[in-house]
Amino acid sequence: AEIHIRAMQTEHAAGERFLAVGGFRTMKEVADVLREACPDYRKRLPMVTLPVWLLRFFALFDADTRGVLNELGKRREATAAKARNSLGWEVRPAEESIVETAKSMISLGIVKEL
C-alpha cells in the first residue's frame, strides 16, 4: 500500500506505472522460506521439484497443470528501480513478504490452521 500512497502524493508520478517487485522466486524457493518460518506447516509444503517430463504427463489429464506448461523453466525478472528512483520506495525483503502473506492467508482461513 505504501507504493500506492507515494505514487498518489508524487506529482510527477501521475499517469505512470510502477512495479512493486522484489525479485523472482521459484515455488521451491518459496516453499523453503515457508518451511523455515512455519515449521508446523512443513508437512503441507512440497519437498521435491517434479521433473518437467512428469508435469507434461500430468498435463495430459489435468487442465490446471496444462495451463502452466508455458511457464516451466522461465524466470520472470522485473525491477522496482523506477519506483525506487521516482518515489523513493524500497522493496521489502521477499522472505518477509512470503511469510507475512502466509500468515495472512492462515488468519483469513484461506489456509486451514493445524
PyMOL commands that set and color helices and strands:
alter all, ss='L'
color gray80, all
select helices_A, chain A and resi 2-9+11-13+27-37+39-44+52-59+63-66+69-71+81-87+94-107
alter helices_A, ss='H'
color red, helices_A
deselect
rebuild
show_as cartoon
